Amino acid sequence: MSEPVVAAGARLEAKMMTTELKAHLAKVLDDEVGDIGPNANLFGCGLHSLALMRLIPPLSQLAGTRLDYDDLAGQPTLVAWQALIERSRAEH
């Protein structure tokens, strides 16, 4: 497979992951999250500790392993969460 095809596939997968993360966020925030940028601090966008606790099960399912509250709270951005999920998938 050529590099451009692989890169395009990776970009598509990343976009799908971002969409899925935003869908989970919208469920716990009861809000539209379409305007949240990939590097926005999610606590500044309305995320709170109880909502984050409610996100652990679906995000852990995406990762294929249990994610830690501290890992998610320590870097509360879509980009950081996506990287954490991708690392977890690669390790398991």
N, C-alpha and C positions, 0 to 999 in steps of 0.2 A: 504494500500500500504506500502511496506517495505521501510525502510530508504535508503538502497542502490539504489532502483529504483527512489525514490524521488530525491536523490542527483544527480543521473545520469541525470535525467530530468532537474534539475536546471543548471547543467553544460552545457547541450546541449543548453538550452535557452540562457545562458550567451554567449556561443560561437556564436550563431546565431545573438544576439544583437551586438556583436563586429563586425561581418561580415557586418551587415547592417550599423553600424556607419562608418566603413571604406569605404563602397560603397558611402555613402553620402559625405564623405570627398573627395574621389577621384573625384567626380563630380565638386566640387567647386575648388579643387586645380589643376584640369587637370593633375593629376599625379598618379603614382602607389603608393599606400599607404600600400601595403602588408608588408613592412618591419618596419612599425611604431609599436613600442611596446606599450603595454597597459598603461604604466606609462610615456611614452614620452610626453614632453611638445609640444603640437601641434603647438604653435607659433614658436617654434624652428624647426618645420618640414615644415614650409612654410605657415601655416595658418595666415591670417591677418584679420583685423577687418571687412572689406567688405565681405570676404569669410564667416566669422562667422555669419554675418547678413543673408547671403543667406542660412545658415544651420538652422536657427531658425525655419522656417516653417516645414521642414521635421522632425526635431528632436522633435518639439512640437507635431506633429502628432503621433510620436512613444510614446510620454509621455501621450498623451490624454489630454493635457492642454498646454497653452502657456508657453514656457520657457523664462526666462529672459536672456538677453545678459550678464548681470553682473554675473549671476550664471555660465554660460558657460565659460566666459572669466576668471572668478576667479579661476577656476580649469580646465585648458585646457588639460585634458588627457582623453583617452578613458575610463579608469576605473572610473574616476569621473563622466563623462557624463552618463555612463551606470548606476551608482548608482543613479544619479539625476533622470533619466528616470524611473527607477524602483520605487523610492520613490514617484514620481509623479503619476505613475500608481496605486500604493497602496492607495494613498490619494483620488483618484477620481474614 
